[in-house]
Amino acid sequence: MRILFIGDVVGDRGMEMLESRISSLKQQYKPQVTIVNGENSTSQGRGITKAIFKKMMGMGVDVVTLGNHAWNNEEIYQFIDDTPKLIRPANYPDAPGNGYTIVNVNNTKLAVINIQGRVFLDTIDNPFVVLQQLVDKLQKEVDYIFVDCHAEATSEKMAMATFLDGKISALVGTHTHVQTNDAQILPHGTAFLSDAGMTGPIGGVLGMQAESVLSRFLNARPVRFNVVSSGAAVLGACVIDLSDKDGHALKIKNMVIKSDDPIEN
C-alpha cells in the first residue's frame, strides 16, 4: 500500500496550493490512500468548515485529520459526527466525532488515527495511553495503522513512534509547520517523520503575517494572528510504502514543493 500524506493546510493560499498540486501528486505517486491535515484550512487559519471538508473530498482526499485548532470554528460541532472521514485527536475527552477511521482498499483495511501531544499544548488525555488502547483494538481489525501525531515537541513525537514501533505502520507529525529532515524506518518497521511541514504561504511566520507575530513576541500582549493571503506558497508532504505481508513500512520519502516549481505531468 502507498499513502500520500500532506501536512497542515493553512488558509486560502494553502487550499489553493493543495488544489493546484494534488492531482499531479496523485498521478505521479499513485497512492491508494491520500490523507490531509486540515486543522488550519479556513481563511482565518483556524479550524475547518463543512464546505472546505467537502472540497477536499472532491479533490480526491480520503481522510482529513485535525489538531489543537479543531474546535476553533464552531461550525464543526454541527457536522463532525456525520463525517467519519474527518477525524479529530482521539485523546480529547468526551469530544464529538471520532479519533480514528478505517479505509477499505482492495480487500485490505487501513486505520488512520489522529492523536495530539501534551508538551507545550493543552493537557488532555495521555496520548500514549490512548494510542496503546486504540492500537491494541485495531490490530485485530485492520492490516495497516497510520498515525497523525499533532504535537509541538519533536521528542514527544519520536517517543510515541518508538513506543509503538512495529505495532503501527507509520507515525507522521504535524503542527509545527516546519518539515523535519528525519524521515526514517524505525528498527521494528514503523515509518517516522517528526513533521510533514505545512501547505500554505511562506511569507510571514509559519503562514501568519509577521507584524502580528512580532507584536506578540515584543510586548507579550494578546494579539490576533492573521494569515498571509497572497504570495509564494509551499506544500509539505510525504509518501510511504507499506508491505502487503506484515503492514510494516518499506520506504518513506518526504518532499517540499514550492508554488513556482513546475507541475509534474
Secondary structure, 3 states (H helix, E strand, C coil): CEEEEECCEEHHHHHHHHHHHHHHHHHHHCCCEEEEECCECCCCCCCCCHHHHHHHHHCCCCEEECCCCCCCCCCHHHHHHHCCCEECCCCCCCCCCECEEEEEECCEEEEEEEEECCCCCCCCCCHHHHHHHHHHHHCCCCCEEEEEEECCCHHHHHHHHHHCECCECEEEEECCCCCCCCCEECCCCCEEECCCCCEEECCCECCECHHHHHHHHHHCCCCCCCECCCCCEEEEEEEEEECCCCCCEEEEEEEEEECCCCCCC
